[in-house]
């Protein structure tokens, strides 16, 4: 039951941040399937995850002329990657300042504001 709730919150958070379903499925395949699994990841980690989704390596099976073609993976747009990195930063920030993370309130505007204000000291 708790796993289903965590997965639903993950979907809500990614939907609020304009990350499409294909990218969400790619994240799940990479082992990032809940909002808590974003904890401890930084910008370069999320860039690496996106790179692995775009170019997972290996070849795709096929017949004839299509045999042995490169595996193209999941297309992750620049905006989706940026929003995903912002969502990861927001999740880590909420954990760091000991505030509860509510996926429904993690809107794109809020996530971007937290990321942009990270260097403000006032």
Secondary structure, DSSP 8 states (H G I E B T S, - for coil): -HHHHHHHHHHHHHHHTT--HHHHHHHHHTT--SGGGGTT--HHHHHHHHHHHH---SEE--SGGGTTEE-------HHHHHHHHHHHHHHHHHHHTT----GGG--HHHHHHHHHGGG---
